[in-house]
Amino acid sequence: MAMDESPAVLIDPYAASLPRKWMGASVLLRNAAGEVLLVDPVYKPEFEMPGGSIDQGESPQAAARREVAEELALDRPVGRLLVVDWVPPRPGWPHDGMIFMYDGGVLDEEEIAAIRLQEEELAGWVFASPEQVPTLVPAVPARRIAAGLRVVGGGATISMEDGYVR
């Protein structure tokens, strides 16, 4: 074998047999009034937080930053982990998964004015008060957002299962 050739990589049979989970990352972005930024996806009727699927080999925090850049054209670091939520399989979605919510901080007026939507994925965005969030998003993410708001200023990361603290 020549020096620049690498040997074939063997897949460990045990590793190949392990279950796989879907993973997603979301970002809690707020304005100076404490309202939460929600996005309106074109492919579902409810609003949701900015974020999305974590790509193979990508860290949750890197995915969170990438998703905000792709969806909103805002390239900004994400802060600490606020919430980890295990979500069970649902009708039409056979996978269980993990969602990691990060603190995106408070957007200033200049950043808000710079928001540009990924048009093939998002129809709009809105800032919602914590009281409005449950009227705009489904129950599970609404509980997740409420938990994130409880610890955003300090406190331990919250572990949830299907939107409930266990």
N, C-alpha and C positions, 0 to 999 in steps of 0.2 A: 504494500500500500504506500502510495506517495505521501510525503509529509503534509500536503495540504488537503488530503482526503480525510474525511471523518468516517469513523466506523458506523455501520448501520445502528440505529437506535432500536433497542428491543423494548417492547411494551411489557411492563410487568403484568402478568395475568390477573393478579389481585387488584392492581390499580384499575385495570380495564373493567373489572366487574363492579366497581363502586358505583353507587347511585349518583346521579347528577341533579343539581338544583338550578332553577332559574334564579338569577340575582339581578337586582336593580338598585339604582342609586337616585336619590332625590335631594333637592336643595331647598332649604327654608330661607327665602329671600324676603326682606321686609322693607317698608318705607319708614320715614321718620315718625309717622303716626302709629307705627306698630302693626300696620296692616300687612297681610301675607300676599305675596305675588302668586297668582294662579294662572295657568295657561289653559286654553280651550283647544283640545285636540280635534282635528277634523274627522277622526275615525271613531269617536265615541261621544255620547251626549253630555257627559259631565266634565267639569273642569278638573284639573289635577295640578300637582306641583311640577315645576320644571325637573326633568330627569328622564331616566330611561334604563334600558338594559345595559348591563356590564358586559363588555366584550371579553372573549376568551383571552386570558393572559393579562387583563387590565385590572388594576386595583379599583376598589369601590370609590375611593376618593378621586382618582384620576378620571373615572367615568363620570362622576358628578360634575367635575369641572368641564369636561368635554361636552356633556349634554347641555350645560348652561351656555357654553360658547356656540354650539350648533343651533340650539333652539332660539336663543335670545340675542346672539351676537355680542355677548358680554364675556370677555375673557378676564376672569377674576378668580383668585384662589378661593377655595372653600375652606371653612374652618373645621372645628372639631365635630366629631360624631355625636349626634344628639339622640338618635333612636335607631335600634335594630329591631325589625319586625319580621317574624316568620309568618308566611302566608300559606295556607293549605291549598290543595287542588280545589278547583271549582268546576261546575258544569261548563264545558267548552274550553277549559284550561286544565289539562291533566297533570301539570307540574306543581309541586310545592316550591317555595322559594324564600329568599331573604331580601329584604329591602333595607338599605342603609340610608338614613337621613342625615345630611350634614348642614351645618350652619353656614348660610351664604352671606350673612351680615345684612347691614342696612344699606340700601341703594340711595345715593344722593340724587338730586334733581338732574344733574348732567348724565348720570348713568341711566336713569329712567328715560330720559329723552333719547338716549342712544339705542334703546331696545329695538331690534329688528327681528321679526319673526321668521322662522323657517317655514315658509308658506306652504310647502307640500305636507307639513305635519301639523301646523298650528293655525287656527282661524283668528285667534285673538288672545288677549290677556287682560287681567283685572287685578286690582288690589282689593282684598276683602278683609273686613274686620274679623277678629277671632269669632265673633258671634255670627257673622255671615257665612263663614266657611262651611258649616254643616248643611247649609241650604244649597251650596254649589257643588260640593264633592260628595261621593258616596260615603257611607258611614265609616268604613274601615280607614280610609285615608284621613277622614275628618278627625277620628280619634288619634291617629298618628300625628297629625299636625298639632292638635291640642297638647299632646305629650311633648312634642318638640318645643312648643312655646313655653311650657312650664320650666324647661331646663336650659333654654337658650342663654339666659343671663348667668348661669352657673348651676351646678348640680351634676349629679352622675348621669351618664348615658342611660337611657331607659331601654329595657328589654321587653319586647311585646310579642304576643302571639295573636295573629289575626286582628290586630288593632286593639288588643286588650293587654294591660299590664298584668303579668302573672306572678 
